[in-house]
Amino acid sequence: MTDPPSYAPERALHPLWHFRIGPDAEWDEDGSERLVGIYARVASAEAAIVRLRGKPGFCAWPGGFRRFGNTLDDVAWSGGFITWEEALDAPTATGPVPRARRPRIGRRSAPVVPGMRLYRLVHRTGGAAADEKGIGVYSSPVRAKAAIRRVCGDVGFRDWPDGFVIEEYRLDEDAFPDGLLPEGGG
């Protein structure tokens, strides 16, 4: 398997998520996923699992940690998206599926630096059954806003122009160092 053309080891990120997943489940069905942190190295994400596995909210689901890959300042979902309802109503497609571009924002991307601030851009659609798409993780709010400008006119995104949210994280920092509070907990 080859890496996508935009892959650069110095810009690799390892977001760590936690899902309420039972021993026989492959994926979270109740929407309880939480971004635990964004780490510069696989070893840092694995160390976070060891630190957090016994904490409240994590200990009931110790096998619920999942690590995914990202590249700093890249755009996912370029080209837009359609909803599940639109996909189910669409006629069966024939022929090749066009490959989405994965453009990097800006001319030069910042390297991943320990402790740096990161800006995760997400897009949320719908009301009670909200769907969230991670657009990317950026080295500055300016780059995150540039990503919004790049995708806001694409299919799906243009239907929910107010759905973009920028969340701030710090590299290699656990978002829930004391565990997850129970629902309604302060």
N, C-alpha and C positions, 0 to 999 in steps of 0.2 A: 504494500500500500504506500502510495506517495502522499506527501503533505500537500495541501493546497498551495498555490503559488504565493499567496500572501504570508505563509507561515515563516516566522523568524524566531529562532530560539530565544533571542534577547527580548522578545515581546510576548513570550508565552505566559499565560495565566492559567491557574487551576482553581476555578470556583468549586467550592464544596457545598453540597446541598444535603438537607436531611428530610426524609419522607417518613410518614407513618406507614411502614410496610411490614406486613406479617411474613412469616417464614416461607410461605408459598406464593407470595405476590411478587410480580415483577415490577409493578408501578403503583404509585400512589393514586387512589381513586377518590379521596375526599378533599383534595386541594389543600392539604396541610403542609405543603413543602415550604421550607425556609432556607434562604441563602445563609449559610453559616459563616462564610468568609471567602475572600479571594486571596489566593496564595501564589507566591512566585515560583515555588518548587513543589513537586509531587511530595517530597519528604515533609515539607511544611504542612501540607494538607493532611497527610497521614498522621503527623504529630497532633494536629488539632482533633482528629478522631479519637486518639488515645486520651487526650485531655478532657474531651466533652462526653465521651460515651457513658460515663457514670452520672452525669448531671441530670437534674430534673428535666423532663420532657424528651430527653434523648435516651435515658436508660430503659424506658419501656420499649423502645424500638432500636436496639443497638446495631442492628443490621441495616438501618435505614440511611446510612451515609452513602452519597454518590458524588464522585468527582467527575467533572466535565472539563473540556478544554476550551479556551478562548485565546484570541490574539488581541493584544492591546491595540486600540484605535481602528479595528476592522468593523465593517457593517454586516450584520446578518439580516436576513429577510429583505435584502435588496431585491427589488422587483415586486414587492408586496406580498399579499396573501389573500386567500378567500376563506370564508367561514366554513364550518362543517356543514351547515345547511346548504350553502352554495355548492359545496363539493358533492353532496348527495343528490342535488337537483341537476348537476351538470351532466351532459351526455358523456359517455365513455370516450376518453381521448384516444386518438390513434396517432402513431408517429412518435418521434423522439420528444422528450421533455426538454425544453430549453434550459441550459445551465445558468444558474444565477451568478451574477458577478459578485465578488466579495471585495469591494473597493476599500482601500485604506483612506482615512480622512486626513487631509493635509499632505504636504510634501514629505516631511520627515516625521516619523513617529518617535516619541520618547521611549528610551529603554526602560525596562522595569527596574525600579530602584526600591530597595527595602524601605518600608514605612511611607511610601508615597500615597497621596490621596488618589483615589480612583472614582470614576463617575460612571455608574451603571445606568444605561438608558433602557427603559422598558416601555412597552406600549400595551395599554389595557383597553379591552373592548367589552361591551355588554354591561348589563346591570348586575342582577343577582348571580348569574352564571358567568361572571367575568372571566375573560381569557387574557393571559399575559404572555407577551412575546418579548424575550430578551433581544434587544437590537445590538448591543455591544457594551464593552467596557472601555472607557476613554481616560486619557491622561489629563484632561482638563474639561471644565464645563463648556468652553468654547468648542472643543472637538465634539462633545456630545450634542451641542446645538447644531453644529454643522451636519451631523448625522441625521438629525430631525429634518433639516432642510433638504437633505438628499432623498429621504424616503417619504416625506409627508404627502407627496402627490401620487405615490404608487397605490395600486389596487389594495383595498382594505384599509390602509392607513388614512386615506383621504376621507373615508366614511366616518372616522372617529378622530378628527384633528386635535381634540383636546385630550386624547388618551396617552400622550407622551409624558413620562415622569423620569426625572434624573435623581438617582439615589447615590449618596456619597458613602464610600467605604474607605478604609485604610488597608493597604496591602499587608498581608500576613497578620491581621488582627481579627480575632474571633468576634463575631457580631453578638453572640450570646454567651459570654464567658461564664456566667452563673447558671446556664441552662435556660430552658423555656419556661416561662411562668404559665400556670394553668389559665384556661380561658377565664377572663374576668379578673385575673390577678393583677395587682398593681405593681 
